[in-house]
Amino acid sequence: KFFVMEYIDPALLDGHKFDLRTYLLVASLDPLLIFYHDGFVRRAALPYTSDIKDPKAHITNSHAQDGTDDHFWDFKRLQKHLHEKNGFPVDYMEKNFRNHAMKVQNFVFQAARANMYKRKGAYQLFALDWIIDSKGGIHMLEANSNPLVTNYPIPGFPETWETMIDLVLK
């Protein structure tokens, strides 16, 4: 079996491909409480090339990039880079990316809602992965339920998990 799709011309970070992860926390279905949270940026180890044979230039997940320096970025650092080096608007992440991600995450939630457990104390965490193309277009790559939860080496990230847990428990 084969799967064919158009390959997106990605925006690059100093010549390296990257993707972004955001989170959707369904803290409760009754009453309905859902939250968006910025996640992180994953930068490929090797410079981007049209040759798809090298996974370290194309696949940005942590497993493929194991041991790579400067692999994780926060959204603030990405915003600064996109503006200064790629010519994106200074508020691109806030006005374009985050607004779009929230709308798409709401759609993902609505699509999954009927299959979620509706009992007290139950919650669901989704991770959504994204790519930004060279023209600033935003594309969802995939949505994962029950993603790996760990303290990524990004400033402020342990607080992300603590905040999400507080939202569920309080």
VOBA-1610 file (N, C-alpha, C; in pm, whole numbers, padded with zeros to 5 digits, always signed):
BEGIN
Lys+00084-00117+00000Lys+00000+00000+00000Lys+00088+00124+00000Phe+00037+00228-00064Phe+00110+00354-00075Phe+00021+00469-00032Phe+00084+00570+00018Phe+00015+00693+00054Phe+00091+00805-00014Val+00022+00885-00094Val+00086+00992-00169Val+00022+01124-00127Met+00108+01223-00101Met+00058+01356-00068Met+00159+01459-00112Glu+00112+01581-00128Glu+00201+01690-00164Glu+00290+01721-00045Tyr+00420+01740-00067Tyr+00512+01772+00040Tyr+00510+01922+00062Ile+00492+01965+00184Ile+00482+02106+00218Ile+00621+02169+00217Asp+00632+02288+00157Asp+00756+02365+00159Asp+00765+02433+00296Pro+00843+02377+00389Pro+00838+02426+00527Pro+00915+02556+00550Ala+00865+02635+00646Ala+00947+02743+00699Ala+01065+02676+00769Leu+01178+02742+00772Leu+01298+02681+00829Leu+01356+02767+00940Leu+01427+02702+01031Leu+01502+02769+01137Leu+01650+02757+01103Asp+01707+02862+01049Asp+01846+02860+01004Asp+01875+02738+00918Gly+01783+02708+00827Gly+01801+02598+00734Gly+01752+02463+00783His+01697+02456+00904His+01651+02330+00963His+01499+02325+00968Lys+01443+02210+00934Lys+01300+02189+00944Lys+01260+02183+01091Phe+01135+02220+01120Phe+01085+02214+01258Phe+00935+02185+01255Asp+00885+02138+01369Asp+00741+02129+01387Asp+00708+02180+01527Leu+00580+02196+01553Leu+00533+02249+01680Leu+00435+02151+01742Arg+00429+02150+01873Arg+00331+02069+01945Arg+00250+02162+02035Thr+00119+02143+02033Thr+00030+02210+02126Thr-00050+02103+02199Tyr-00115+02145+02307Tyr-00193+02050+02387Tyr-00337+02095+02400Leu-00424+01997+02403Leu-00566+02017+02430Leu-00598+01933+02552Leu-00637+01998+02659Leu-00673+01928+02782Leu-00825+01933+02796Val-00886+01816+02801Val-01028+01806+02832Val-01034+01773+02980Ala-01053+01876+03061Ala-01050+01860+03206Ala-01180+01799+03258Ser-01289+01824+03187Ser-01418+01770+03229Ser-01515+01776+03112Leu-01603+01677+03106Leu-01710+01679+03007Leu-01842+01727+03068Asp-01851+01722+03201Asp-01973+01766+03268Asp-01937+01827+03402Pro-01917+01959+03412Pro-01939+02057+03306Pro-01825+02054+03204Leu-01851+02103+03086Leu-01752+02103+02979Leu-01642+02205+03008Leu-01518+02154+03023Leu-01401+02238+03045Leu-01288+02188+02955Ile-01253+02268+02854Ile-01142+02231+02767Ile-01045+02349+02761Phe-00916+02316+02751Phe-00812+02418+02755Phe-00709+02392+02646Tyr-00663+02502+02586Tyr-00551+02501+02492Tyr-00425+02535+02572His-00313+02475+02531His-00186+02513+02592His-00075+02504+02487Asp+00008+02610+02481Asp+00127+02604+02396Asp+00213+02488+02443Gly+00280+02426+02351Gly+00371+02319+02385Gly+00514+02361+02359Phe+00571+02310+02251Phe+00711+02336+02221Phe+00736+02319+02072Val+00857+02355+02032Val+00904+02343+01895Val+01014+02238+01894Arg+01012+02153+01791Arg+01119+02052+01775Arg+01192+02081+01645Arg+01321+02103+01655Arg+01405+02139+01540Arg+01486+02018+01497Ala+01491+01993+01366Ala+01568+01881+01312Ala+01718+01907+01330Ala+01793+01799+01346Ala+01938+01810+01371Ala+02015+01855+01247Leu+01976+01803+01132Leu+02050+01832+01010Leu+01977+01933+00924Pro+02050+02011+00845Pro+01984+02107+00756Pro+01887+02036+00661Tyr+01779+02106+00630Tyr+01675+02054+00542Tyr+01727+02039+00400Thr+01687+01932+00336Thr+01720+01906+00197Thr+01601+01837+00133Ser+01591+01842+00002Ser+01480+01775-00066Ser+01500+01623-00072Asp+01620+01576-00037Asp+01647+01432-00031Asp+01583+01377+00097Ile+01479+01295+00082Ile+01404+01248+00198Ile+01465+01125+00266Lys+01583+01084+00224Lys+01644+00963+00279Lys+01703+00980+00418Asp+01730+01102+00460Asp+01792+01123+00591Asp+01689+01167+00693Pro+01649+01079+00785Pro+01546+01115+00882Pro+01583+01232+00974Lys+01712+01252+01001Lys+01749+01362+01090Lys+01734+01499+01024Ala+01705+01503+00896Ala+01677+01629+00827Ala+01527+01649+00808His+01448+01544+00822His+01305+01552+00791His+01213+01520+00908Ile+01249+01426+00992Ile+01164+01384+01103Ile+01212+01458+01228Thr+01122+01529+01291Thr+01163+01614+01403Thr+01129+01557+01540Asn+01063+01442+01546Asn+01024+01391+01679Asn+01147+01356+01762Ser+01126+01348+01892Ser+01237+01330+01986Ser+01313+01201+01965His+01244+01095+01927His+01310+00966+01906His+01409+00975+01790Ala+01367+01034+01679Ala+01455+01046+01562Ala+01572+01141+01588Gln+01555+01235+01679Gln+01656+01337+01705Gln+01732+01314+01835Asp+01723+01195+01889Asp+01780+01164+02020Asp+01923+01217+02034Gly+01944+01295+02138Gly+02078+01347+02167Gly+02114+01473+02091Thr+02022+01526+02014Thr+02050+01644+01933Thr+02053+01770+02020Asp+02157+01851+02004Asp+02163+01979+02074Asp+02064+02076+02011Asp+02009+02161+02092Asp+01919+02268+02047Asp+01795+02213+01975His+01749+02096+02018His+01633+02032+01955His+01502+02099+01996Phe+01486+02135+02124Phe+01362+02194+02174Phe+01373+02345+02185Trp+01270+02413+02136Trp+01258+02558+02149Trp+01123+02588+02211Asp+01111+02705+02275Asp+00978+02748+02319Asp+00918+02839+02212Phe+00791+02870+02226Phe+00721+02949+02123Phe+00774+03092+02116Lys+00818+03147+02228Lys+00871+03283+02228Lys+00998+03291+02143Arg+01085+03194+02159Arg+01209+03191+02080Arg+01177+03173+01932Leu+01080+03086+01902Leu+01039+03066+01762Leu+00986+03195+01703Gln+00899+03266+01777Gln+00841+03391+01728Gln+00950+03490+01691Lys+01046+03506+01779Lys+01156+03600+01754Lys+01231+03562+01626His+01260+03435+01612His+01333+03387+01493His+01251+03406+01366Leu+01125+03368+01370Leu+01040+03381+01251Leu+01031+03527+01206His+01025+03618+01300His+01017+03760+01266His+01150+03812+01213Glu+01257+03785+01286Glu+01387+03842+01249Glu+01450+03777+01127Lys+01435+03646+01111Lys+01504+03575+01003Lys+01415+03537+00885Asn+01284+03519+00910Asn+01195+03473+00803Asn+01097+03582+00758Gly+01098+03697+00824Gly+01012+03808+00784Gly+00865+03792+00820Phe+00833+03703+00913Phe+00695+03686+00958Phe+00657+03807+01045Pro+00527+03837+01055Pro+00485+03947+01144Pro+00534+03924+01287Val+00560+04032+01358Val+00613+04025+01494Val+00519+03950+01587Asp+00389+03951+01557Asp+00290+03884+01643Asp+00233+03758+01576Tyr+00307+03698+01486Tyr+00258+03582+01410Tyr+00210+03468+01500Met+00288+03432+01600Met+00251+03318+01685Met+00122+03348+01762Glu+00109+03468+01813Glu-00010+03505+01892Glu-00133+03522+01803Lys-00120+03599+01697Lys-00237+03633+01616Lys-00272+03527+01511Asn-00171+03466+01450Asn-00198+03370+01344Asn-00199+03226+01396Phe-00084+03183+01448Phe-00072+03042+01485Phe-00168+03003+01597Arg-00160+03073+01708Arg-00240+03033+01825Arg-00390+03037+01795Asn-00438+03141+01727Asn-00580+03148+01692Asn-00622+03031+01604His-00540+03000+01505His-00571+02888+01415His-00568+02755+01491Ala-00466+02736+01573Ala-00453+02611+01649Ala-00573+02590+01742Met-00618+02696+01806Met-00734+02683+01895Met-00860+02643+01818Lys-00881+02699+01702Lys-00998+02663+01621Lys-00992+02517+01576Val-00875+02474+01531Val-00860+02335+01485Val-00873+02240+01604Gln-00814+02275+01717Gln-00825+02189+01836Gln-00971+02176+01880Asn-01048+02281+01868Asn-01191+02270+01900Asn-01259+02171+01807Phe-01225+02175+01680Phe-01280+02080+01584Phe-01241+01937+01620Val-01115+01916+01655Val-01067+01783+01695Val-01145+01736+01818Phe-01163+01825+01915Phe-01240+01788+02034Phe-01383+01748+01997Gln-01448+01828+01915Gln-01586+01797+01877Gln-01594+01662+01805Ala-01495+01630+01724Ala-01493+01502+01652Ala-01473+01384+01747Ala-01397+01404+01855Ala-01367+01295+01949Ala-01464+01288+02066Arg-01541+01391+02084Arg-01625+01405+02204Arg-01717+01287+02231Ala-01781+01235+02129Ala-01877+01125+02147Ala-01811+00998+02200Asn-01682+00982+02177Asn-01611+00861+02220Asn-01538+00875+02353Met-01555+00987+02420Met-01484+01011+02545Met-01565+00960+02664Tyr-01494+00919+02768Tyr-01558+00871+02891Tyr-01623+00988+02962Lys-01748+00970+02999Lys-01822+01076+03067Lys-01845+01037+03212Arg-01738+01039+03290Arg-01753+01009+03432Arg-01668+01108+03512Lys-01709+01131+03633Lys-01637+01227+03718Lys-01492+01183+03735Gly-01405+01280+03731Gly-01263+01253+03750Gly-01190+01210+03624Ala-01263+01184+03515Ala-01197+01145+03390Ala-01154+01269+03313Tyr-01038+01263+03255Tyr-00991+01372+03170Tyr-00916+01312+03053Gln-00888+01392+02953Gln-00818+01345+02834Gln-00720+01452+02790Leu-00601+01411+02754Leu-00499+01501+02703Leu-00469+01461+02559Phe-00471+01560+02470Phe-00434+01540+02331Phe-00312+01625+02300Ala-00224+01575+02214Ala-00113+01652+02162Ala-00136+01668+02013Leu-00127+01789+01964Leu-00142+01816+01821Leu-00010+01867+01767Asp+00032+01809+01657Asp+00158+01848+01593Asp+00127+01926+01467Trp+00208+02029+01444Trp+00185+02126+01338Trp+00312+02153+01260Ile+00293+02203+01138Ile+00406+02255+01060Ile+00362+02388+01000Ile+00455+02480+00992Ile+00431+02610+00929Ile+00505+02610+00797Asp+00434+02645+00690Asp+00501+02646+00560Asp+00574+02779+00538Ser+00650+02784+00430Ser+00736+02900+00404Ser+00658+03030+00385Lys+00528+03020+00356Lys+00444+03139+00337Lys+00362+03171+00461Gly+00383+03096+00570Gly+00311+03122+00694Gly+00183+03041+00710Gly+00155+02952+00615Gly+00038+02865+00628Gly+00060+02765+00741Ile-00047+02731+00811Ile-00039+02643+00927Ile-00109+02512+00893His-00040+02401+00915His-00093+02269+00878His-00082+02174+00998Met-00195+02112+01034Met-00190+02012+01140Met-00137+01882+01079Leu-00037+01825+01144Leu+00021+01700+01097Leu-00054+01580+01155Glu-00080+01584+01286Glu-00149+01473+01351Glu-00196+01515+01489Ala-00292+01439+01540Ala-00340+01455+01678Ala-00320+01322+01749Asn-00265+01326+01868Asn-00239+01206+01947Asn-00316+01212+02078Ser-00388+01105+02109Ser-00448+01098+02241Ser-00347+01027+02332Asn-00347+01061+02457Asn-00254+01004+02555Asn-00109+01015+02510Pro-00062+01137+02480Pro+00076+01153+02436Pro+00175+01129+02550Leu+00300+01107+02513Leu+00407+01096+02612Leu+00411+01225+02693Val+00411+01212+02822Val+00416+01328+02910Val+00547+01320+02987Thr+00632+01417+02963Thr+00761+01423+03031Thr+00800+01569+03047Asn+00898+01596+03126Asn+00947+01733+03140Asn+01052+01758+03034Tyr+01008+01821+02927Tyr+01101+01853+02819Tyr+01194+01965+02864Pro+01315+01968+02812Pro+01414+02068+02856Pro+01388+02206+02796Ile+01274+02264+02834Ile+01234+02394+02783Ile+01198+02481+02903Pro+01243+02607+02907Pro+01207+02692+03021Pro+01055+02696+03041Gly+01012+02676+03165Gly+00870+02684+03198Gly+00790+02558+03175Phe+00852+02455+03119Phe+00772+02338+03085Phe+00725+02256+03204Pro+00804+02237+03309Pro+00746+02166+03425Pro+00620+02234+03477Glu+00617+02367+03472Glu+00500+02440+03518Glu+00378+02410+03430Thr+00399+02378+03302Thr+00289+02342+03213Thr+00215+02222+03267Trp+00288+02118+03304Trp+00223+01998+03357Trp+00153+02027+03489Glu+00218+02105+03575Glu+00157+02138+03703Glu+00026+02215+03684Thr+00026+02310+03590Thr-00095+02387+03560Thr-00207+02297+03510Met-00174+02207+03419Met-00277+02118+03365Met-00334+02026+03473Ile-00248+01975+03560Ile-00296+01888+03668Ile-00385+01967+03763Asp-00346+02090+03794Asp-00430+02174+03881Asp-00568+02196+03819Leu-00574+02217+03687Leu-00704+02238+03621Leu-00794+02117+03633Val-00736+01998+03629Val-00816+01876+03639Val-00861+01852+03782Leu-00772+01876+03878Leu-00801+01839+04017Leu-00883+01944+04092Lys-00885+02066+04043Lys-00955+02171+04118Lys-01090+02200+04060
//
